[in-house]
């Protein structure tokens, strides 16, 4: 789901939804990750970088932001935040 869709759901169900924005530590790190995967063309990578840069501007509108610096840590943090939301 893109950021606009996520925010629309949050708008319709403000107390019944948890909007989580997961982001790379920086655009440069994201670019490095995409290039190293070797699964996309340079043009596709630039499109993804452009979209990611745009979407990062919406991060502050979400309930929480998880920085995917270390995958295992990001997964655990996301799990804990969702679990706490569901318990509330």
Long-range contacts (C-beta under 8 A, 24 or more apart in sequence): 2-55, 3-55, 3-58, 3-61, 4-58, 6-62, 7-58, 7-61, 7-62, 10-62, 10-63, 18-63, 18-64, 18-81, 18-82, 18-85, 19-61, 19-62, 19-63, 19-64, 20-62, 20-63, 20-64, 20-65, 20-66, 20-78, 20-81, 20-82, 21-58, 21-59, 21-62, 21-64, 21-65, 21-66, 22-65, 22-66, 22-68, 22-74, 22-78, 23-52, 23-56, 23-59, 23-65, 23-66, 23-67, 23-68, 24-52, 24-67, 24-68, 25-67, 25-68, 25-69, 27-52, 27-53, 27-56, 29-69
